[in-house]
Amino acid sequence: MKSKWFEFKEAAIRLRKQGYSMSKIEKKLGIARSTLSGWFKKVKLTPSQRKKLLKNSKNALVEARKKAVIWHNKQKQKRIEEAECQALNVLNNINIEDKHILELALSVLYISEGGKTTDQTAIGSSDPLILRFFLSSLKKIYNIDIGRIYCELHLRADQNPEETKKFWAKELNIPLISFRRAMFDKRTIGSRTYPSYKGVCVLRCGNVAVQRRLLFLSRYFCKKIVDAGS
């Protein structure tokens, strides 16, 4: 009994000899792979035909990988946009004018990034946004004069301290006179720094009372949350 696809057999074999993969022939002619596999067992390909088939298979694999990358990137972008939307929804339900909420947020940041071993309130970061938040919060919560805060830079060996000072002064809206010193990491001598990296800027405020208050607040808050879940 002849297969219902028998009339396409010659066309399928011809495509095979032209270098088409089994999956492409299956898609093009709508023939079951099991049928094609049986037909192609008796098909003898010349060296040039085998070479062409291999080349086409490699090209198809490359294209499939490109499409997979595009698909994964689109899916990733969708997840990123979803996360951003969720974050904004949370933020919209928080009163950012409430100083208690602001101070709590500052305290959680401080316990992870702030200085704890010196008698002053200090924080360092390579992210200008973090430091702008720190300065804004100090002013709003404690009415601290930003002019009393001084800065120091921790740089890689090949960075220009004067140019970097100007960058941070502009980003943080503080005067150049607030910068005291720049320290260099000798371990980076001989290695090139990416232009986008502007070192670590450390902000120091002589008010140790703020440091103590933030650390107590953050620790008691964490403990309260842990105890509530026990």
N, C-alpha and C positions, 0 to 999 in steps of 0.2 A: 504493500500500500504506500502510495506516494505521500510525502509530507505536504501539508497545505501551503508550505512555503517553497515547494520544489521549483516553481517557475522563477523564483528569485535566486536560485542556486548559482547560476552562471554569473549573474551580476555581483553576487556576494564574493565569489572567488576572484572575479576581476578586480574588485575593490581591494581585496586582500593582497593581491599581487602588486597593486599600486601603492601599497604601504599603509593602508588604513588599519587601525587597531580593531580588535574584535568589538570593543565597546562602541566605537564610532559606527561600525557597520550595523550593529544591533540597533542603534538609535536611528540610523539613516533608513534602514529597510524594515525595521519593526519585526525582526526575526529573533526568536528565542536564542539565547546564548548557547544552550545545550545543543541546538540544531547546528549552529555555526561551528561549534567545536568539533562535531562529528564530520562536517564537510571539510574542514580545514586540515584534518589529520592526514588526508591523502594529497594535500596540496604541497608540491615541492617548490620552494622558492629559490631563485638564483641568489648568489652572494650579494649582488647589487640590490635585489629586492629585499633581502634580509637586512641589509645595511639601511635601506630607506625606511623599512618598518621600524627598526630600532631608533632611528633619528626622529621619526614621527612620534614614537612613544615617548621619547625624552622631551620633545617639544610640548607634547600634550601634558606631561607631568609638570613642566615648568609653568604652563598656563594655568593648570589646576591649582598649583601652589599660589600663584599670583591672585587668583580669584578667592582662594581661601584666606589669604592675608587681608584682602579688601573686605571680605565678609566679616572677619574677626575684628578688624578695625572699626567697622560700622557698629558692630555689636558692642564693642568697648565704648565707643562714643555715646551710644544710647544709654549704657549703664552710668557713664560719667554724668550725662545730662540728668538722668533720673536722680542720682545722688545729690547733684546740685539743687534740684527742685525740692527734694526732701529737706535739705539743709535750710533752704530759704523759708520753707513752711514752718520749720521749728523756730527760726529767727523771728518770723512775723508774729509768733505767739509769745514773744519775750519782750518785756518793757525795758529797752536798753537805757532808758532814762532813770531807772531804778538804781540808785547807788549801791544798794546791797548786792544786787545781781552783778553789777560791774566789779565791785570789790572781790566778790567770790571768784569771778572769772580771772581777775588779776592774780589772786592768791594761788589758784591752780596752776597758772602759767609760772608763777614765781617759784613754787616748790620744785618744779622740774627744771627750770632754766636760770633761776636767780642765784645770786651769791649768798652763801650761808656761813662762811668761815670768817668774814671780816665784819667790823662794826660799822657797816654802812649798807644801804639798799642799793643793789647793783644787779645788772643783767646784761648779758652779751648775746649777740646773734648776728648771723650773716644776712638775715631777712629784715629789710627796712620796715615792713609792715608790723612785725612783732615789736620793734623798738618804738614805732610811732604809737602803737597801742599802749605801750608802757608809759610813754611820756604823757599821752592824753589822759590816761587813767589817773596818774599821779596828780595831775592838775585838777581834774574834775572831782576826785574823791577827797584829796588832802589839801587842795589849794597850794600845792608846792610850786614855787617859782622855778620855771624851767631854766632860767638863767643861772641858778645855783648848781645845776647838774653839769658835771664835766665828763669828758669822753676820752677813751684811749682806743687805739687800734692794734689789732693783732694781725699781722700781714705775712704773706709769703715773701721769700727773699728777693724776688724780682719785681715787687710792686713798688710804685712810686708813692711815698707817703703824702706828699702835698696834693697830688691829684686825687688820692683816695679820701683825704680829709674834705676836699671840696665836694666830692660825691656824697659823703655822709652828711655834711653840713646842709646841702641842698635837700636831700631826702628827708632829713629829720627837722628841717627848718630851725636849725640852731647855728649860732655864730661860730666862725673858725676859732675864735679865742677860747671856746669851750674845750678844744682838743689839747690835751696835755702832752701825750707822747705816743709814739708808735713803736711796737715791738715786732721783731722779725723772727720767724721760725727758721733756724739754721738748717734744719733737716731738709728744707725745700731748695737749698742752693743747687743750681744746675738744672732744675726742672722748671718747665714753662707753666705759667698760670693762665687759665682761661680768662679772656677779657671780661666775661660776665661776673666773675668772682671778685668781690670788692673787700675781701677779708672779713674779720669779725670786729664789730664795733661794740665796745663795752661802755654802758652808761652807769655812772656812779653818783649816788645822792648820799650826802653825809648823814642823813636821818636814819639811824639804826632802829628807831621806834617803829617805822613803817615796815622794815624787814621782819621784826619780831611779830608784829600784828598779822602780816600776811602769812607767815609760816604757821602761827597758831591757828588761824582761820582755815587754811587749807588742810592741815592735819586733822582738826576737829571735824571738818566737813567730811573728809574721807572716812574717818572712823564712824561717824554717824551713819553714813550710807552703808558701810560694811555691817554695822550692828543691826541696822534695820532689816538687812537681808538674811540675818542669822536665824 
